[in-house]
Amino acid sequence: MTKAIGYAAQHSYSRLKPIVFERDDPTDSEVEIEVMFCGVCHSDIHQVKNEWSNTVYPCMPGHEVVGRVARVGGSVSKHAVGDLVGVGCMIDSCRVCEPCHAHEENYCEGPNSWLATYNGPMIPAKMAPGGINMYGRDNSYGGYSSSIVVSEDFVLKIPASLKPEVAAPILCAGVTTYSPMMHWGVKAGDKVGIVGFGGLGDMAAKIAKAMGAEVTLFTRTAEKLEEAKKLGVTAVLESDKKTMTSLANSFDFMLSTVPEKHDVNPFVKMLKRDSTLAIVGAIEPLPSENNQERVMHRKSVAGSLIGSIAETQAVLDFCAEHGIGPDIQVIPIQEINQAYARVIKGDARFRYVIDMATLKLDEEAA
Amino acid sequence: MTKAIGYAAQHSYSRLKPIVFERDDPTDSEVEIEVMFCGVCHSDIHQVKNEWSNTVYPCMPGHEVVGRVARVGGSVSKHAVGDLVGVGCMIDSCRVCEPCHAHEENYCEGPNSWLATYNGPMIPAKMAPGGINMYGRDNSYGGYSSSIVVSEDFVLKIPASLKPEVAAPILCAGVTTYSPMMHWGVKAGDKVGIVGFGGLGDMAAKIAKAMGAEVTLFTRTAEKLEEAKKLGVTAVLESDKKTMTSLANSFDFMLSTVPEKHDVNPFVKMLKRDSTLAIVGAIEPLPSENNQERVMHRKSVAGSLIGSIAETQAVLDFCAEHGIGPDIQVIPIQEINQAYARVIKGDARFRYVIDMATLKLDEEAA
């Protein structure tokens, strides 16, 4: 056991505060990482506030983690002490189901699905068949902490040309948008629409553009139109009904990154025949969908969940190769609660990344 | 012009009654067909009752038409006088858009989309860009009639081994279920779920089985469980929650044939990862969909609309080759209004087909 410190919420109505806790020593196949930076994802907020009704407290979020390897278990071969590495949304999976064998751990169909970097197994033991908890834990503490211990197979290599703080959001926001674009075959010359221009929309637009696609961003925030220009992509205000209508049947692929309930019908109309709108932000039921559009032009509405470990490595390498990354604001961890408030208001431009070096100052308070 | 007789509704609240009207003489590229049989599709009832708010009256339904070629235009090369032929849902399309070039006329994106066998252009002139009516007509009279005149390119050949009355429903119910199964690649060994066991469900189950799939039919009607056994497929009553739940994540493909608003969520749950539920029956908005299922297992909900001319010929040939066809009840046209009532009640087993030889008796009444 080693002493660690992190920021956690004790209840759904609590602010995040520092707590001292113990991390296990790395087993034979695990890696201990000293956390340098951790991105702030909208999911962190949903989870802290128990908006998916499955939060285990204390809740210590953080699944966009970058740091240096501090210790390795005896059989670890992929990573060495001192390496710059990353941890995304998953720290383990069942490893035996068909999706795991197909290297799609993000769709793990084991009794507890994959083990989330924070909040424990995706399917809690009480909901799993036979009440099995294959991971032996009901909670896991994420990257808003001084250190983290993870199986080497779920640790990513950060390319040398990426700044560690820039690499962090690629581990969730990057792969969550990259994975569906690869799955549905986005290619050079395609017209791609991105719904929502937050942390995921920012990454989605940059990745799609680097793939050679013609990108249109849809936002409800007039102030973000200028930001889109900086990216060199078209932006449309969702309230601009005339432009919205003119885009009927024009996109080869659309991605909805909106992290909450929203109406996808205006965007289903914009799909070309035989094309797909993939939803990656919202997991709640959405307003009733326009079935006529789906039937008349053989359109699909699909979902997609983060990405596999292989895809996470691929998107890190892709971003390094193309010189792209998220627009970030580095904050000290003491500002995390204010940062949450700004994310909820849609004021973030575009991803907050916590500088974990600031954590040490707080240690005595804990 | 030639004198014709058919059954039509004058208003949304009217019963079908005989009317005498004139059919154009076939142009150079058209074929005149003496109608022998016409299937009764649930769409006929929706259209007659103006349930899609687009009915042009008088409304003379019928798009499962089988008959003999009576006359041909000078340049007709595909069909000859005396041939047994069929007409499905379409009698023309714009022929210049990308889907038409790709031989997918059923997704025609011309100003009026395709020309329906009855009720005229899919997109009426008043709704088309520039108010264009490229077909020069606002209404078309379907197969509940003594004759029909159709462009040779939209006329199908009925294989010799199919009885004409059995072939009729294949022209709509057959191709509507065959097309999505081909598009989404149903193959031998796949587990295929069919939602709804009416005229479409009956054809869907037979076609999927002939493709080598393992078929499960879902119905709300206990009396239909026996019918499913006759087909040699599994049937599940939708109210049997235990069985419904046990089928989670088990189907490679699902097809919803229910011709009205219905909840697809129980069936989305039954899809395997990366699989699709295609809706072919309902075009209205459906109840809110469980987005979590789509996201967590990368599932899709899609639509599909009838099938192309090439697919219609293919399904006729497929049914002939495999010795399958719809279960039908042949009725005289004088019973059409009672047949509609039974279809609405779900009492049909499974497709009514009108024997058009009975029409002549009525001629004097018109």
Interface residues (C-beta under 8 A of the other chain):
Chain A: P99 E104 Y107 E109 H183 N249 R273 T276 I279 V280 A282 I283 E284 P285 L286 P287 S288 E289 N290 N291 Q292 E293 R294 V295 M296 H297 R298 K299 S300 V301 A302 G303 S304 L305
Chain B: P99 E104 Y107 E109 H183 N249 R273 T276 I279 V280 A282 I283 E284 P285 L286 P287 S288 E289 N290 N291 Q292 E293 R294 V295 M296 H297 R298 K299 S300 V301 A302 G303 S304 L305
